[in-house]
Amino acid sequence: MISFEMLSKENVNDVFKLEQRCFSDPWTLKMFTAELDNDISVYIVARDEETDCVTGYGGMWLMYDCADITNIAIDERYRREGLGSKILGLLENIAKEKGMCALTLEYRKSNTSAEALYKKLGFEQNGLRRNYYKNGEDAVLMIKNLKSSDNL
């Protein structure tokens, strides 16, 4: 069974290790540790209760009236099981509770599985950052409105 918890001093090292396994240009441990004291950050960590292993995480920054997804990672062994959708859904619920109008994110243009997930969850492309990543790859920008047009 998968449980969810907030990023903490107890799990930050496991989150960092997962980040290293998932990304070619990972965040540092210092960056994740700084998020613990960042008033605008929210991180949800997924844990397999049977193995006591961090299986995924997702984070966002609550800035003004918009929440920006900073990163999301799922352990390779737990992909395609809906865990990414669940984490993003939990982050979305928190963003709504905090009064955010939209969720934004970016992903590597070559990451077609991320693109499919985000589109499935209602995100729409709203821009492109050319040569954004160190290797020169473009970043695709996406947004999901959290409030109906009647409430804007």
Buried (B, 14 or more C-beta within 10 A) or exposed (E): EBEBBEBEEEBBEBBBBBBBEBEEEBBEBEBBBEBEEBEEBBBBBBBBEEEEBBBBBBBBBBEEEBBBBBBBBBBEEBBEEEBBEBBBBBBBEBBBEEEBBBBBBBBBBEBEEBBEBBEEBBBEEEEEEEEBBEEEBBBBBBBBBBEEEEEE
